[in-house]
């Protein structure tokens, strides 16, 4: 006899250990991807040279600057 809360064609529930392993794998892949992205960003030189009015390697602002031309 089938369980009253499950339909006839429902997929069986995953084993808790397998579900936990899947979550750990997803977290590990996410962490590895973030680390790879960070290392790749640090290793690749920028595509454009710095602006002439800024020192190379100086932090820039995300806010638009007014031009004083």
PyMOL commands that set and color helices and strands:
alter all, ss='L'
color gray80, all
select helices_A, chain A and resi 16-43
alter helices_A, ss='H'
color red, helices_A
deselect
rebuild
show_as cartoon
